[in-house]
Amino acid sequence: MKPHAFVAMPFGSKPGQDGARIDFDAVYRDLLKPAIEAAGLEVFRADEEQAAGDIKADMFQELLIADLVVVDLTLDNPNVWYELNEKNQEV
């Protein structure tokens, strides 16, 4: 079984601090995911979840089982900060 990486980051396209749009889906798809997979890890981002369920419980489970958590703090995103805080509580 490969080590598991969880990526916490914004989804979709959002304006950066300078007003320029950042396509976070492209950053994940084209940069982060291929790099993490090339390092030999299975990678998962919350929007890839296919099964219905409790989003919060699923996120906690991912944080608990992850061998690596990658957090994108480009924007001041409350959901990403929450996930980061939960990972720190676990340590």
PDB file as gemmi writes it, atoms N, CA and C in Angstrom:
CRYST1    1.000    1.000    1.000  90.00  90.00  90.00 P 1                      
ATOM      1  N   MET A   1       0.839  -1.183   0.000  1.00  0.00           N  
ATOM      2  CA  MET A   1       0.000   0.000   0.000  1.00  0.00           C  
ATOM      3  C   MET A   1       0.884   1.246   0.000  1.00  0.00           C  
ATOM      4  N   LYS A   2       0.595   2.172  -0.891  1.00  0.00           N  
ATOM      5  CA  LYS A   2       1.363   3.411  -0.993  1.00  0.00           C  
ATOM      6  C   LYS A   2       1.039   4.349   0.170  1.00  0.00           C  
ATOM      7  N   PRO A   3       2.004   5.196   0.555  1.00  0.00           N  
ATOM      8  CA  PRO A   3       1.688   6.248   1.526  1.00  0.00           C  
ATOM      9  C   PRO A   3       0.602   7.156   0.956  1.00  0.00           C  
ATOM     10  N   HIS A   4      -0.130   7.793   1.839  1.00  0.00           N  
ATOM     11  CA  HIS A   4      -1.309   8.579   1.469  1.00  0.00           C  
ATOM     12  C   HIS A   4      -1.069  10.058   1.732  1.00  0.00           C  
ATOM     13  N   ALA A   5      -1.379  10.905   0.735  1.00  0.00           N  
ATOM     14  CA  ALA A   5      -1.268  12.360   0.891  1.00  0.00           C  
ATOM     15  C   ALA A   5      -2.644  12.990   0.753  1.00  0.00           C  
ATOM     16  N   PHE A   6      -2.938  13.926   1.630  1.00  0.00           N  
ATOM     17  CA  PHE A   6      -4.181  14.690   1.576  1.00  0.00           C  
ATOM     18  C   PHE A   6      -3.825  16.137   1.273  1.00  0.00           C  
ATOM     19  N   VAL A   7      -4.521  16.740   0.302  1.00  0.00           N  
ATOM     20  CA  VAL A   7      -4.265  18.123  -0.084  1.00  0.00           C  
ATOM     21  C   VAL A   7      -5.438  18.986   0.376  1.00  0.00           C  
ATOM     22  N   ALA A   8      -5.137  19.977   1.199  1.00  0.00           N  
ATOM     23  CA  ALA A   8      -6.137  20.946   1.669  1.00  0.00           C  
ATOM     24  C   ALA A   8      -5.866  22.257   0.945  1.00  0.00           C  
ATOM     25  N   MET A   9      -6.837  22.667   0.139  1.00  0.00           N  
ATOM     26  CA  MET A   9      -6.660  23.882  -0.645  1.00  0.00           C  
ATOM     27  C   MET A   9      -7.998  24.377  -1.143  1.00  0.00           C  
ATOM     28  N   PRO A  10      -8.068  25.627  -1.584  1.00  0.00           N  
ATOM     29  CA  PRO A  10      -9.316  26.116  -2.180  1.00  0.00           C  
ATOM     30  C   PRO A  10      -9.642  25.339  -3.456  1.00  0.00           C  
ATOM     31  N   PHE A  11     -10.904  25.359  -3.834  1.00  0.00           N  
ATOM     32  CA  PHE A  11     -11.364  24.747  -5.082  1.00  0.00           C  
ATOM     33  C   PHE A  11     -11.748  25.853  -6.056  1.00  0.00           C  
ATOM     34  N   GLY A  12     -11.721  25.533  -7.335  1.00  0.00           N  
ATOM     35  CA  GLY A  12     -12.197  26.463  -8.352  1.00  0.00           C  
ATOM     36  C   GLY A  12     -11.237  27.616  -8.590  1.00  0.00           C  
ATOM     37  N   SER A  13     -11.766  28.680  -9.152  1.00  0.00           N  
ATOM     38  CA  SER A  13     -10.990  29.863  -9.496  1.00  0.00           C  
ATOM     39  C   SER A  13     -11.381  30.991  -8.548  1.00  0.00           C  
ATOM     40  N   LYS A  14     -10.373  31.626  -7.949  1.00  0.00           N  
ATOM     41  CA  LYS A  14     -10.624  32.683  -6.976  1.00  0.00           C  
ATOM     42  C   LYS A  14      -9.635  33.829  -7.223  1.00  0.00           C  
ATOM     43  N   PRO A  15     -10.030  35.061  -6.870  1.00  0.00           N  
ATOM     44  CA  PRO A  15      -9.093  36.177  -7.030  1.00  0.00           C  
ATOM     45  C   PRO A  15      -8.003  36.139  -5.962  1.00  0.00           C  
ATOM     46  N   GLY A  16      -6.765  36.365  -6.387  1.00  0.00           N  
ATOM     47  CA  GLY A  16      -5.646  36.456  -5.461  1.00  0.00           C  
ATOM     48  C   GLY A  16      -5.598  37.829  -4.823  1.00  0.00           C  
ATOM     49  N   GLN A  17      -4.613  38.069  -3.993  1.00  0.00           N  
ATOM     50  CA  GLN A  17      -4.495  39.352  -3.300  1.00  0.00           C  
ATOM     51  C   GLN A  17      -4.320  40.521  -4.264  1.00  0.00           C  
ATOM     52  N   ASP A  18      -3.729  40.250  -5.432  1.00  0.00           N  
ATOM     53  CA  ASP A  18      -3.534  41.308  -6.420  1.00  0.00           C  
ATOM     54  C   ASP A  18      -4.707  41.426  -7.391  1.00  0.00           C  
ATOM     55  N   GLY A  19      -5.747  40.622  -7.185  1.00  0.00           N  
ATOM     56  CA  GLY A  19      -6.924  40.648  -8.039  1.00  0.00           C  
ATOM     57  C   GLY A  19      -6.881  39.677  -9.200  1.00  0.00           C  
ATOM     58  N   ALA A  20      -5.696  39.167  -9.537  1.00  0.00           N  
ATOM     59  CA  ALA A  20      -5.577  38.190 -10.620  1.00  0.00           C  
ATOM     60  C   ALA A  20      -6.215  36.873 -10.181  1.00  0.00           C  
ATOM     61  N   ARG A  21      -6.918  36.214 -11.095  1.00  0.00           N  
ATOM     62  CA  ARG A  21      -7.591  34.958 -10.774  1.00  0.00           C  
ATOM     63  C   ARG A  21      -6.577  33.825 -10.678  1.00  0.00           C  
ATOM     64  N   ILE A  22      -6.784  32.978  -9.692  1.00  0.00           N  
ATOM     65  CA  ILE A  22      -5.960  31.788  -9.509  1.00  0.00           C  
ATOM     66  C   ILE A  22      -6.860  30.582  -9.722  1.00  0.00           C  
ATOM     67  N   ASP A  23      -6.506  29.715 -10.638  1.00  0.00           N  
ATOM     68  CA  ASP A  23      -7.268  28.491 -10.908  1.00  0.00           C  
ATOM     69  C   ASP A  23      -6.692  27.375 -10.041  1.00  0.00           C  
ATOM     70  N   PHE A  24      -7.259  27.205  -8.848  1.00  0.00           N  
ATOM     71  CA  PHE A  24      -6.749  26.225  -7.903  1.00  0.00           C  
ATOM     72  C   PHE A  24      -6.940  24.792  -8.403  1.00  0.00           C  
ATOM     73  N   ASP A  25      -7.976  24.571  -9.193  1.00  0.00           N  
ATOM     74  CA  ASP A  25      -8.173  23.238  -9.757  1.00  0.00           C  
ATOM     75  C   ASP A  25      -7.024  22.894 -10.699  1.00  0.00           C  
ATOM     76  N   ALA A  26      -6.575  23.867 -11.497  1.00  0.00           N  
ATOM     77  CA  ALA A  26      -5.444  23.638 -12.403  1.00  0.00           C  
ATOM     78  C   ALA A  26      -4.145  23.459 -11.620  1.00  0.00           C  
ATOM     79  N   VAL A  27      -3.958  24.225 -10.555  1.00  0.00           N  
ATOM     80  CA  VAL A  27      -2.760  24.076  -9.718  1.00  0.00           C  
ATOM     81  C   VAL A  27      -2.702  22.650  -9.175  1.00  0.00           C  
ATOM     82  N   TYR A  28      -3.835  22.153  -8.702  1.00  0.00           N  
ATOM     83  CA  TYR A  28      -3.882  20.793  -8.165  1.00  0.00           C  
ATOM     84  C   TYR A  28      -3.658  19.770  -9.277  1.00  0.00           C  
ATOM     85  N   ARG A  29      -4.444  19.871 -10.344  1.00  0.00           N  
ATOM     86  CA  ARG A  29      -4.422  18.889 -11.436  1.00  0.00           C  
ATOM     87  C   ARG A  29      -3.080  18.850 -12.164  1.00  0.00           C  
ATOM     88  N   ASP A  30      -2.508  20.022 -12.433  1.00  0.00           N  
ATOM     89  CA  ASP A  30      -1.326  20.099 -13.288  1.00  0.00           C  
ATOM     90  C   ASP A  30      -0.005  20.125 -12.529  1.00  0.00           C  
ATOM     91  N   LEU A  31      -0.028  20.527 -11.265  1.00  0.00           N  
ATOM     92  CA  LEU A  31       1.222  20.661 -10.515  1.00  0.00           C  
ATOM     93  C   LEU A  31       1.303  19.750  -9.292  1.00  0.00           C  
ATOM     94  N   LEU A  32       0.396  19.970  -8.345  1.00  0.00           N  
ATOM     95  CA  LEU A  32       0.494  19.240  -7.075  1.00  0.00           C  
ATOM     96  C   LEU A  32       0.282  17.738  -7.221  1.00  0.00           C  
ATOM     97  N   LYS A  33      -0.835  17.345  -7.838  1.00  0.00           N  
ATOM     98  CA  LYS A  33      -1.149  15.923  -7.935  1.00  0.00           C  
ATOM     99  C   LYS A  33      -0.063  15.133  -8.676  1.00  0.00           C  
ATOM    100  N   PRO A  34       0.388  15.585  -9.861  1.00  0.00           N  
ATOM    101  CA  PRO A  34       1.442  14.831 -10.543  1.00  0.00           C  
ATOM    102  C   PRO A  34       2.742  14.743  -9.737  1.00  0.00           C  
ATOM    103  N   ALA A  35       3.111  15.824  -9.050  1.00  0.00           N  
ATOM    104  CA  ALA A  35       4.342  15.818  -8.268  1.00  0.00           C  
ATOM    105  C   ALA A  35       4.246  14.857  -7.083  1.00  0.00           C  
ATOM    106  N   ILE A  36       3.108  14.865  -6.408  1.00  0.00           N  
ATOM    107  CA  ILE A  36       2.920  13.980  -5.248  1.00  0.00           C  
ATOM    108  C   ILE A  36       2.888  12.520  -5.704  1.00  0.00           C  
ATOM    109  N   GLU A  37       2.197  12.245  -6.798  1.00  0.00           N  
ATOM    110  CA  GLU A  37       2.159  10.877  -7.331  1.00  0.00           C  
ATOM    111  C   GLU A  37       3.546  10.427  -7.786  1.00  0.00           C  
ATOM    112  N   ALA A  38       4.314  11.322  -8.388  1.00  0.00           N  
ATOM    113  CA  ALA A  38       5.675  10.983  -8.827  1.00  0.00           C  
ATOM    114  C   ALA A  38       6.572  10.652  -7.640  1.00  0.00           C  
ATOM    115  N   ALA A  39       6.235  11.201  -6.468  1.00  0.00           N  
ATOM    116  CA  ALA A  39       6.987  10.902  -5.247  1.00  0.00           C  
ATOM    117  C   ALA A  39       6.555   9.577  -4.623  1.00  0.00           C  
ATOM    118  N   GLY A  40       5.577   8.894  -5.259  1.00  0.00           N  
ATOM    119  CA  GLY A  40       5.174   7.572  -4.792  1.00  0.00           C  
ATOM    120  C   GLY A  40       4.027   7.549  -3.807  1.00  0.00           C  
ATOM    121  N   LEU A  41       3.271   8.617  -3.709  1.00  0.00           N  
ATOM    122  CA  LEU A  41       2.141   8.664  -2.783  1.00  0.00           C  
ATOM    123  C   LEU A  41       0.825   8.650  -3.546  1.00  0.00           C  
ATOM    124  N   GLU A  42      -0.199   8.109  -2.913  1.00  0.00           N  
ATOM    125  CA  GLU A  42      -1.563   8.253  -3.405  1.00  0.00           C  
ATOM    126  C   GLU A  42      -2.047   9.600  -2.907  1.00  0.00           C  
ATOM    127  N   VAL A  43      -2.669  10.372  -3.772  1.00  0.00           N  
ATOM    128  CA  VAL A  43      -3.065  11.731  -3.390  1.00  0.00           C  
ATOM    129  C   VAL A  43      -4.578  11.883  -3.462  1.00  0.00           C  
ATOM    130  N   PHE A  44      -5.113  12.687  -2.539  1.00  0.00           N  
ATOM    131  CA  PHE A  44      -6.553  12.885  -2.457  1.00  0.00           C  
ATOM    132  C   PHE A  44      -6.847  14.325  -2.065  1.00  0.00           C  
ATOM    133  N   ARG A  45      -7.831  14.916  -2.732  1.00  0.00           N  
ATOM    134  CA  ARG A  45      -8.357  16.230  -2.367  1.00  0.00           C  
ATOM    135  C   ARG A  45      -9.848  16.052  -2.115  1.00  0.00           C  
ATOM    136  N   ALA A  46     -10.410  16.771  -1.161  1.00  0.00           N  
ATOM    137  CA  ALA A  46     -11.781  16.543  -0.694  1.00  0.00           C  
ATOM    138  C   ALA A  46     -12.816  16.544  -1.813  1.00  0.00           C  
ATOM    139  N   ASP A  47     -12.626  17.345  -2.847  1.00  0.00           N  
ATOM    140  CA  ASP A  47     -13.630  17.379  -3.912  1.00  0.00           C  
ATOM    141  C   ASP A  47     -13.591  16.140  -4.806  1.00  0.00           C  
ATOM    142  N   GLU A  48     -12.642  15.240  -4.573  1.00  0.00           N  
ATOM    143  CA  GLU A  48     -12.576  13.990  -5.331  1.00  0.00           C  
ATOM    144  C   GLU A  48     -13.432  12.883  -4.698  1.00  0.00           C  
ATOM    145  N   GLU A  49     -13.989  13.155  -3.529  1.00  0.00           N  
ATOM    146  CA  GLU A  49     -14.829  12.161  -2.842  1.00  0.00           C  
ATOM    147  C   GLU A  49     -16.055  11.852  -3.693  1.00  0.00           C  
ATOM    148  N   GLN A  50     -16.275  10.574  -3.962  1.00  0.00           N  
ATOM    149  CA  GLN A  50     -17.395  10.139  -4.793  1.00  0.00           C  
ATOM    150  C   GLN A  50     -18.610   9.711  -3.970  1.00  0.00           C  
ATOM    151  N   ALA A  51     -18.363   9.204  -2.775  1.00  0.00           N  
ATOM    152  CA  ALA A  51     -19.452   8.677  -1.954  1.00  0.00           C  
ATOM    153  C   ALA A  51     -20.141   9.798  -1.171  1.00  0.00           C  
ATOM    154  N   ALA A  52     -21.437   9.642  -0.983  1.00  0.00           N  
ATOM    155  CA  ALA A  52     -22.175  10.580  -0.148  1.00  0.00           C  
ATOM    156  C   ALA A  52     -21.840  10.305   1.310  1.00  0.00           C  
ATOM    157  N   GLY A  53     -21.892  11.333   2.109  1.00  0.00           N  
ATOM    158  CA  GLY A  53     -21.603  11.146   3.524  1.00  0.00           C  
ATOM    159  C   GLY A  53     -21.417  12.475   4.221  1.00  0.00           C  
ATOM    160  N   ASP A  54     -20.876  12.392   5.420  1.00  0.00           N  
ATOM    161  CA  ASP A  54     -20.623  13.565   6.243  1.00  0.00           C  
ATOM    162  C   ASP A  54     -19.278  14.166   5.834  1.00  0.00           C  
ATOM    163  N   ILE A  55     -19.312  15.327   5.209  1.00  0.00           N  
ATOM    164  CA  ILE A  55     -18.095  15.955   4.690  1.00  0.00           C  
ATOM    165  C   ILE A  55     -17.078  16.178   5.796  1.00  0.00           C  
ATOM    166  N   LYS A  56     -17.542  16.655   6.941  1.00  0.00           N  
ATOM    167  CA  LYS A  56     -16.637  16.927   8.053  1.00  0.00           C  
ATOM    168  C   LYS A  56     -15.976  15.639   8.556  1.00  0.00           C  
ATOM    169  N   ALA A  57     -16.748  14.578   8.711  1.00  0.00           N  
ATOM    170  CA  ALA A  57     -16.196  13.294   9.162  1.00  0.00           C  
ATOM    171  C   ALA A  57     -15.206  12.742   8.143  1.00  0.00           C  
ATOM    172  N   ASP A  58     -15.530  12.867   6.854  1.00  0.00           N  
ATOM    173  CA  ASP A  58     -14.626  12.391   5.804  1.00  0.00           C  
ATOM    174  C   ASP A  58     -13.309  13.155   5.847  1.00  0.00           C  
ATOM    175  N   MET A  59     -13.376  14.469   6.035  1.00  0.00           N  
ATOM    176  CA  MET A  59     -12.172  15.280   6.105  1.00  0.00           C  
ATOM    177  C   MET A  59     -11.322  14.890   7.308  1.00  0.00           C  
ATOM    178  N   PHE A  60     -11.948  14.676   8.465  1.00  0.00           N  
ATOM    179  CA  PHE A  60     -11.198  14.248   9.649  1.00  0.00           C  
ATOM    180  C   PHE A  60     -10.510  12.917   9.407  1.00  0.00           C  
ATOM    181  N   GLN A  61     -11.209  11.987   8.767  1.00  0.00           N  
ATOM    182  CA  GLN A  61     -10.617  10.680   8.482  1.00  0.00           C  
ATOM    183  C   GLN A  61      -9.406  10.836   7.573  1.00  0.00           C  
ATOM    184  N   GLU A  62      -9.534  11.655   6.549  1.00  0.00           N  
ATOM    185  CA  GLU A  62      -8.404  11.887   5.642  1.00  0.00           C  
ATOM    186  C   GLU A  62      -7.209  12.467   6.401  1.00  0.00           C  
ATOM    187  N   LEU A  63      -7.468  13.420   7.279  1.00  0.00           N  
ATOM    188  CA  LEU A  63      -6.386  14.018   8.057  1.00  0.00           C  
ATOM    189  C   LEU A  63      -5.726  12.997   8.977  1.00  0.00           C  
ATOM    190  N   LEU A  64      -6.507  12.093   9.513  1.00  0.00           N  
ATOM    191  CA  LEU A  64      -5.961  11.089  10.426  1.00  0.00           C  
ATOM    192  C   LEU A  64      -5.117  10.037   9.720  1.00  0.00           C  
ATOM    193  N   ILE A  65      -5.544   9.623   8.536  1.00  0.00           N  
ATOM    194  CA  ILE A  65      -4.825   8.532   7.862  1.00  0.00           C  
ATOM    195  C   ILE A  65      -3.693   9.028   6.965  1.00  0.00           C  
ATOM    196  N   ALA A  66      -3.644  10.322   6.699  1.00  0.00           N  
ATOM    197  CA  ALA A  66      -2.638  10.855   5.776  1.00  0.00           C  
ATOM    198  C   ALA A  66      -1.229  10.722   6.346  1.00  0.00           C  
ATOM    199  N   ASP A  67      -0.339  10.249   5.490  1.00  0.00           N  
ATOM    200  CA  ASP A  67       1.087  10.230   5.837  1.00  0.00           C  
ATOM    201  C   ASP A  67       1.702  11.611   5.582  1.00  0.00           C  
ATOM    202  N   LEU A  68       1.063  12.359   4.675  1.00  0.00           N  
ATOM    203  CA  LEU A  68       1.515  13.699   4.317  1.00  0.00           C  
ATOM    204  C   LEU A  68       0.281  14.560   4.082  1.00  0.00           C  
ATOM    205  N   VAL A  69       0.295  15.774   4.627  1.00  0.00           N  
ATOM    206  CA  VAL A  69      -0.771  16.735   4.355  1.00  0.00           C  
ATOM    207  C   VAL A  69      -0.126  17.951   3.703  1.00  0.00           C  
ATOM    208  N   VAL A  70      -0.608  18.292   2.506  1.00  0.00           N  
ATOM    209  CA  VAL A  70      -0.133  19.474   1.783  1.00  0.00           C  
ATOM    210  C   VAL A  70      -1.220  20.531   1.916  1.00  0.00           C  
ATOM    211  N   VAL A  71      -0.836  21.720   2.384  1.00  0.00           N  
ATOM    212  CA  VAL A  71      -1.799  22.787   2.626  1.00  0.00           C  
ATOM    213  C   VAL A  71      -1.404  24.008   1.798  1.00  0.00           C  
ATOM    214  N   ASP A  72      -2.338  24.489   0.985  1.00  0.00           N  
ATOM    215  CA  ASP A  72      -2.123  25.677   0.173  1.00  0.00           C  
ATOM    216  C   ASP A  72      -2.707  26.878   0.916  1.00  0.00           C  
ATOM    217  N   LEU A  73      -1.829  27.763   1.381  1.00  0.00           N  
ATOM    218  CA  LEU A  73      -2.246  28.943   2.141  1.00  0.00           C  
ATOM    219  C   LEU A  73      -2.142  30.216   1.306  1.00  0.00           C  
ATOM    220  N   THR A  74      -2.256  30.079  -0.013  1.00  0.00           N  
ATOM    221  CA  THR A  74      -2.179  31.232  -0.909  1.00  0.00           C  
ATOM    222  C   THR A  74      -3.203  32.287  -0.533  1.00  0.00           C  
ATOM    223  N   LEU A  75      -4.420  31.852  -0.215  1.00  0.00           N  
ATOM    224  CA  LEU A  75      -5.492  32.765   0.182  1.00  0.00           C  
ATOM    225  C   LEU A  75      -5.847  32.528   1.635  1.00  0.00           C  
ATOM    226  N   ASP A  76      -6.469  33.513   2.231  1.00  0.00           N  
ATOM    227  CA  ASP A  76      -6.962  33.368   3.597  1.00  0.00           C  
ATOM    228  C   ASP A  76      -8.313  32.668   3.527  1.00  0.00           C  
ATOM    229  N   ASN A  77      -8.265  31.329   3.372  1.00  0.00           N  
ATOM    230  CA  ASN A  77      -9.464  30.516   3.183  1.00  0.00           C  
ATOM    231  C   ASN A  77      -9.826  29.829   4.496  1.00  0.00           C  
ATOM    232  N   PRO A  78     -10.970  30.159   5.102  1.00  0.00           N  
ATOM    233  CA  PRO A  78     -11.345  29.591   6.400  1.00  0.00           C  
ATOM    234  C   PRO A  78     -11.375  28.063   6.422  1.00  0.00           C  
ATOM    235  N   ASN A  79     -11.836  27.437   5.353  1.00  0.00           N  
ATOM    236  CA  ASN A  79     -11.902  25.976   5.336  1.00  0.00           C  
ATOM    237  C   ASN A  79     -10.512  25.355   5.380  1.00  0.00           C  
ATOM    238  N   VAL A  80      -9.575  25.929   4.656  1.00  0.00           N  
ATOM    239  CA  VAL A  80      -8.205  25.403   4.650  1.00  0.00           C  
ATOM    240  C   VAL A  80      -7.563  25.606   6.014  1.00  0.00           C  
ATOM    241  N   TRP A  81      -7.761  26.784   6.619  1.00  0.00           N  
ATOM    242  CA  TRP A  81      -7.210  27.023   7.958  1.00  0.00           C  
ATOM    243  C   TRP A  81      -7.804  26.051   8.975  1.00  0.00           C  
ATOM    244  N   TYR A  82      -9.086  25.756   8.846  1.00  0.00           N  
ATOM    245  CA  TYR A  82      -9.744  24.811   9.745  1.00  0.00           C  
ATOM    246  C   TYR A  82      -9.103  23.429   9.623  1.00  0.00           C  
ATOM    247  N   GLU A  83      -8.879  22.975   8.394  1.00  0.00           N  
ATOM    248  CA  GLU A  83      -8.268  21.663   8.185  1.00  0.00           C  
ATOM    249  C   GLU A  83      -6.852  21.636   8.739  1.00  0.00           C  
ATOM    250  N   LEU A  84      -6.102  22.709   8.539  1.00  0.00           N  
ATOM    251  CA  LEU A  84      -4.749  22.790   9.065  1.00  0.00           C  
ATOM    252  C   LEU A  84      -4.761  22.737  10.586  1.00  0.00           C  
ATOM    253  N   ASN A  85      -5.682  23.472  11.202  1.00  0.00           N  
ATOM    254  CA  ASN A  85      -5.795  23.473  12.657  1.00  0.00           C  
ATOM    255  C   ASN A  85      -6.133  22.081  13.184  1.00  0.00           C  
ATOM    256  N   GLU A  86      -7.022  21.373  12.502  1.00  0.00           N  
ATOM    257  CA  GLU A  86      -7.390  20.021  12.943  1.00  0.00           C  
ATOM    258  C   GLU A  86      -6.195  19.078  12.867  1.00  0.00           C  
ATOM    259  N   LYS A  87      -5.379  19.194  11.840  1.00  0.00           N  
ATOM    260  CA  LYS A  87      -4.187  18.351  11.715  1.00  0.00           C  
ATOM    261  C   LYS A  87      -3.225  18.656  12.850  1.00  0.00           C  
ATOM    262  N   ASN A  88      -3.056  19.937  13.202  1.00  0.00           N  
ATOM    263  CA  ASN A  88      -2.168  20.313  14.292  1.00  0.00           C  
ATOM    264  C   ASN A  88      -2.680  19.808  15.639  1.00  0.00           C  
ATOM    265  N   GLN A  89      -3.988  19.751  15.842  1.00  0.00           N  
ATOM    266  CA  GLN A  89      -4.564  19.242  17.082  1.00  0.00           C  
ATOM    267  C   GLN A  89      -4.239  17.771  17.261  1.00  0.00           C  
ATOM    268  N   GLU A  90      -4.125  17.070  16.149  1.00  0.00           N  
ATOM    269  CA  GLU A  90      -3.869  15.624  16.168  1.00  0.00           C  
ATOM    270  C   GLU A  90      -2.448  15.317  16.613  1.00  0.00           C  
ATOM    271  N   VAL A  91      -1.497  16.203  16.311  1.00  0.00           N  
ATOM    272  CA  VAL A  91      -0.083  15.953  16.574  1.00  0.00           C  
ATOM    273  C   VAL A  91       0.261  16.050  18.017  1.00  0.00           C  
TER     274      VAL A  91                                                      
END                                                                             
